[in-house]
Amino acid sequence: MNRRASWRPLWLAALLAGAFVIWTTFPHWPPGAPSPVQEPAPFWTEAQSSGLTQDELSNIEIYNQASKATVHVTSTVLMRNWLFEVYPSSETGSGFLVDDAGRILTNYHVIKGGAQIKVALLEDEANYDAEVLAVDEANDLALIQIKPAAEIPHLTLGDSENLKVGQKVLAIGNPFGLEGTLTTGVISSLGRTIRDEESLLEDMIQTDAAINPGNSGGPLLDSAGNVIGVNTAIYGPGGNIGIGFAMPISRAKPLLKYVLSDGASRPAEPIGFESAFLTKRFSSALKLPDQPAYLVVTVESGSAAAAAGLRGATREVQVGNYRVPWGGDVIIAVDGRAVTHRRVLTQALSLKAGGDTVKLTVIRDGKEMEALVKLRPASRGTRL
């Protein structure tokens, strides 16, 4: 038997199968064609751009307009060291133009005590000397002015009386000297009162838009690009932790009227009493009308409130787990507007000037009566 002949068909079959595997597994190209070069696989994947959202486009448009009217304010204060040598110390902040005459609104604490105030425009980096026109220490506001060589843009003042918690806001300023910074967020709360060693600021807007040292005096804008507040303070001694405060723009309007009227309209001094807001539940527990109200706690001696005869608490009573000041007047309406929330009084007063009268509807000894409080013009810190 010829063994070699019996293995030949198997050998040929194996050869043909191997050739088929090589042909189908490895790249091949026509005879005479150049060999293709295999590109190495990339280590990353490039995403395809999906374009900007409508919200992003809105942010960009507002920033492009508002940043041109936002300025960097530097206030130089002359100080003395322990050898009584004079040396300059500078504080920086922000501000924004409110008209085409070069008037700029900022915080009073930004320019307080400044021997020299410089303003830098973010648009063209031009620097100007600024003159202080007026300040409102009680609301930490100041109005300064530059004399630009050419026309410059200004911002539009909006409405801060109808704000809602949750609405979008944008802040522009110079945090830590980083000029033209935009941050966004929402209104976190309204009617906040903040206090430090020197002052008490009421009816503040709380926001989570990042506000840091250097943002003071810059604009807080609504989603239409209108100014609704002046960025003023942050919670805590360091940088932003998501709790910042802005002065409502309505509190600045009496100061602007004062300047535009050449001093004929002066901002009002504080009314001169401290109150506690009573919810509807507390009012009912105290057998008062079934509505929110203000309980007058203390009245400052010599104030407009004292001159109008308002009375403060004389004792405390127990309401559930709380001790409540009692015996003073209870305010249920301001200028005929019922007290429906804690901001009614501050909103009404923010629109008043010195010499104006505010009508308070009060309950005293179980009887309803009216108290007319004539607000006094600010006597200090109004014009420097």
C-alpha positions in Angstrom: 0.0 0.0 0.0 1.3 3.4 -0.9 1.0 5.5 2.4 2.3 8.7 0.7 -0.5 8.7 -1.7 -3.1 8.2 1.1 -2.0 11.5 3.0 -1.8 13.8 -0.1 -5.5 14.8 -0.2 -5.3 15.8 3.5 -2.2 17.9 3.0 -3.8 19.8 0.1 -6.9 20.4 2.1 -4.9 21.9 5.0 -2.9 24.1 2.7 -6.1 25.5 1.1 -7.7 26.1 4.5 -4.7 28.0 5.8 -4.6 30.2 2.7 -8.2 31.0 3.2 -7.7 32.0 6.8 -4.7 34.3 5.9 -6.7 35.9 3.1 -9.7 36.7 5.2 -7.8 37.7 8.4 -5.1 40.0 7.2 -5.5 43.2 5.0 -5.0 42.7 1.3 -4.9 45.1 -1.6 -4.7 44.8 -5.4 -1.4 43.8 -6.9 0.8 46.8 -7.6 -1.1 49.1 -5.2 0.9 50.9 -2.5 0.7 49.5 1.0 -1.7 51.5 3.2 -0.3 53.0 6.5 -2.2 51.9 9.6 -2.9 55.0 11.8 -2.5 54.4 15.6 -5.8 54.6 17.6 -6.2 57.9 19.5 -6.1 57.9 23.3 -9.2 60.2 23.5 -12.6 60.7 21.9 -13.6 64.0 20.4 -17.1 65.0 21.3 -19.3 66.7 18.7 -20.4 70.2 19.7 -24.2 70.4 20.3 -24.2 74.2 20.4 -25.1 76.6 23.3 -28.4 76.4 25.2 -30.8 79.3 25.3 -29.9 79.9 28.9 -26.2 80.1 28.0 -26.8 82.5 25.1 -28.8 84.7 27.5 -26.0 84.7 30.0 -23.5 85.6 27.3 -25.6 88.5 26.0 -26.2 89.9 29.5 -22.5 89.7 30.4 -21.5 91.4 27.1 -23.7 94.3 27.8 -23.4 94.6 31.6 -19.7 94.1 31.9 -19.1 97.3 29.8 -20.9 99.3 32.5 -19.3 97.6 35.5 -16.2 99.3 37.0 -13.3 98.5 39.3 -13.1 100.9 42.2 -9.9 101.5 44.2 -10.0 103.7 47.3 -6.7 104.9 48.8 -6.8 105.7 52.5 -3.9 107.5 54.2 -3.0 105.8 57.5 -0.3 106.1 60.2 1.9 103.4 61.5 3.1 103.1 65.1 5.9 105.6 64.3 3.1 108.0 63.1 4.4 107.8 59.6 1.8 108.3 56.9 1.4 105.5 54.4 -1.3 104.7 51.8 -3.6 101.7 52.1 -5.9 100.7 49.3 -9.2 98.9 49.3 -10.8 97.6 46.1 -14.4 96.9 45.1 -16.8 97.2 42.2 -19.4 99.6 41.0 -21.7 100.2 38.0 -22.7 103.2 35.9 -26.3 104.3 36.3 -26.4 107.1 33.7 -24.5 108.6 30.7 -23.2 111.4 32.9 -20.6 109.0 34.5 -22.4 108.5 37.8 -21.5 105.2 39.5 -23.3 103.4 42.3 -21.2 101.4 44.8 -21.1 100.4 48.5 -20.2 103.1 51.0 -17.7 100.8 52.7 -15.8 100.5 49.4 -14.9 104.2 49.3 -15.2 105.0 53.1 -12.4 107.4 54.2 -10.8 107.4 50.7 -8.4 110.3 50.1 -8.2 109.3 46.5 -10.7 107.2 44.5 -9.8 105.7 41.2 -12.2 104.0 38.7 -11.1 101.6 36.0 -13.5 100.8 33.1 -13.4 97.1 32.2 -14.2 97.8 28.6 -11.1 99.8 27.6 -9.1 99.7 30.9 -9.2 103.5 31.1 -8.6 105.0 34.6 -10.4 108.0 36.0 -10.4 110.0 39.2 -13.8 109.9 40.9 -15.6 112.5 42.9 -17.9 111.5 45.8 -21.4 112.9 45.2 -23.3 111.5 48.1 -23.4 108.5 50.5 -26.1 106.7 52.5 -24.4 105.1 55.4 -27.5 103.5 56.8 -27.9 101.4 53.6 -24.1 101.2 52.8 -24.5 103.0 49.5 -22.5 105.6 47.7 -22.8 107.6 44.5 -19.5 108.7 42.8 -18.9 110.3 39.4 -16.2 110.3 36.7 -15.8 112.5 33.7 -15.3 110.2 30.7 -13.9 111.6 27.5 -16.4 109.7 25.4 -19.9 108.2 25.8 -20.0 105.1 28.0 -22.8 102.6 28.5 -24.8 102.4 31.7 -27.2 99.8 33.3 -30.9 99.9 33.7 -32.3 99.9 37.2 -35.0 97.3 37.7 -37.7 96.4 40.3 -36.7 94.9 43.6 -40.1 95.0 45.1 -41.6 91.9 43.4 -38.7 89.5 43.5 -39.3 85.8 44.0 -37.2 83.2 45.8 -35.9 80.8 43.1 -35.6 83.4 40.3 -32.3 83.5 38.4 -29.7 86.2 39.2 -26.3 87.1 37.8 -23.5 89.0 39.6 -20.7 90.9 38.0 -17.7 92.3 39.8 -14.0 92.0 40.6 -13.6 89.3 43.3 -10.0 89.3 44.6 -9.1 91.8 41.9 -10.2 89.4 39.1 -11.9 92.0 36.9 -15.1 91.3 35.0 -16.1 88.0 36.7 -19.6 86.7 36.1 -21.3 84.3 38.5 -24.9 83.0 38.4 -27.3 81.6 40.9 -30.8 82.1 42.3 -32.4 84.2 45.0 -32.2 82.1 48.1 -34.3 84.2 50.4 -35.7 87.7 50.8 -35.9 90.2 53.7 -32.8 89.1 55.4 -31.3 91.2 58.2 -27.6 91.2 58.7 -25.7 92.8 61.5 -22.0 93.6 62.2 -20.3 95.6 64.9 -21.1 98.9 63.2 -24.4 98.6 61.3 -27.6 96.8 60.7 -28.7 96.1 57.2 -32.3 95.1 56.6 -34.4 93.6 53.8 -31.4 92.2 52.1 -31.5 89.8 49.1 -29.8 86.5 49.8 -28.3 84.7 46.9 -26.1 81.7 46.1 -24.4 83.4 43.2 -20.8 83.5 44.2 -19.9 86.8 45.9 -16.4 87.3 47.3 -14.3 90.2 48.6 -14.0 92.6 45.7 -17.6 92.0 44.5 -18.9 94.7 46.9 -20.7 97.4 45.0 -21.2 95.4 41.8 -24.6 94.8 40.2 -26.9 91.9 40.9 -29.0 91.4 37.7 -32.2 89.7 36.8 -32.6 87.4 33.8 -33.4 90.5 31.7 -30.1 92.3 32.6 -31.8 94.9 34.9 -30.1 95.8 38.2 -32.1 94.5 41.2 -29.5 94.8 43.9 -26.0 96.0 44.9 -23.8 93.2 46.0 -22.8 94.1 49.6 -21.8 91.3 52.0 -21.0 87.6 52.4 -21.6 85.2 55.2 -18.4 84.4 57.2 -14.9 85.9 57.2 -13.5 84.2 54.2 -14.6 83.6 50.6 -17.9 82.5 49.2 -19.8 79.6 50.8 -23.0 80.1 48.8 -24.5 82.8 51.1 -24.2 86.3 49.8 -26.3 89.4 50.3 -27.3 92.3 48.1 -29.0 95.6 48.9 -32.2 95.9 47.0 -32.0 98.6 44.3 -35.1 100.3 45.6 -33.0 101.4 48.6 -30.7 103.3 46.3 -33.4 105.3 44.5 -33.8 108.0 47.2 -30.1 108.6 47.1 -30.2 109.0 43.3 -33.2 111.4 43.7 -31.2 113.4 46.2 -28.4 113.9 43.8 -30.6 114.6 40.8 -32.6 117.2 42.8 -29.3 118.8 43.9 -30.0 118.1 47.5 -33.7 119.1 47.6 -34.7 115.5 48.1 -32.7 113.9 51.0 -32.8 110.3 52.0 -34.7 109.7 55.3 -33.1 108.7 58.6 -34.1 105.3 60.1 -37.6 105.5 61.5 -36.3 104.7 65.0 -38.0 101.6 66.3 -37.2 97.9 66.4 -40.0 95.5 65.7 -40.7 91.7 65.6 -42.7 90.2 62.8 -45.7 88.2 64.0 -47.0 85.4 61.8 -50.7 84.8 61.5 -50.5 82.0 64.1 -48.8 84.2 66.6 -51.3 87.0 66.1 -54.1 84.6 66.8 -52.5 83.3 69.9 -52.1 86.9 71.2 -55.8 87.6 70.4 -54.9 90.1 67.7 -56.6 90.4 64.3 -56.1 87.2 62.3 -53.3 88.4 60.1 -49.5 89.0 60.2 -48.3 92.1 62.0 -45.3 94.0 63.5 -44.9 94.0 67.2 -43.1 97.2 68.3 -40.4 96.1 70.7 -38.3 99.2 71.4 -38.6 102.9 70.3 -35.4 104.9 70.1 -35.5 108.1 72.2 -35.6 111.3 70.1 -36.4 109.4 66.9 -39.2 110.1 64.4 -41.1 107.1 65.8 -40.8 108.5 69.3 -42.1 111.9 68.1 -45.1 110.2 66.5 -45.9 108.6 69.9 -45.2 105.0 69.1 -44.9 102.7 72.1 -42.6 99.8 72.7 -43.0 96.6 74.8 -43.2 96.8 78.5 -43.1 93.1 79.5 -43.0 89.6 78.1 -45.7 87.0 77.8 -45.5 83.2 77.2 -46.9 81.9 73.9 -46.3 78.2 73.6 -42.6 77.7 74.0 -41.7 81.3 73.2 -41.5 84.4 75.3 -42.8 87.4 73.3 -42.3 91.1 74.1 -45.7 92.6 74.9 -47.4 95.9 75.8 -46.2 97.9 72.7 -48.1 99.0 69.6 -48.9 96.3 67.0 -48.7 97.5 63.4 -51.2 95.9 61.0 -50.9 98.3 57.9 -48.4 100.7 56.4 -49.7 103.5 54.2 -53.0 101.6 54.0 -51.3 98.4 52.8 -52.0 95.4 55.0 -49.0 93.7 56.6 -49.0 90.4 54.7 -45.3 89.5 54.9 -42.2 90.7 56.8 -41.0 93.0 54.0 -44.0 95.4 53.8 -42.5 98.0 56.1 -39.0 98.1 54.7 -40.4 98.2 51.1 -42.6 101.2 52.0 -39.8 103.1 53.8 -37.2 102.4 51.0 -39.3 104.6 48.7 -39.6 107.5 51.1 -37.4 110.6 51.4 -36.7 112.9 54.3 -39.8 115.0 55.0 -42.2 112.3 53.8 -44.8 110.9 56.1 -45.6 107.3 56.6 -49.0 106.3 58.0 -49.1 103.3 60.4 -52.3 101.6 61.4 -51.7 100.2 64.9 -53.6 98.4 67.6 -53.0 99.8 71.1 -54.8 98.5 74.1 -57.2 96.6 71.9 -58.2 99.6 69.8 -57.3 100.5 66.2 -55.7 103.9 65.6 -53.4 105.7 63.2 -49.9 107.0 63.8 -48.4 109.5 61.4 -44.6 109.4 61.4 -42.8 112.2 59.6 -39.4 111.0 58.4 -36.4 113.2 59.0 -33.9 114.0 56.4 -30.5 112.3 56.9 -28.4 114.7 58.8 -25.0 113.1 58.4 -23.1 111.2 55.8 -25.3 112.3 52.9 -22.9 114.7 51.1 -19.1 114.7 51.5 
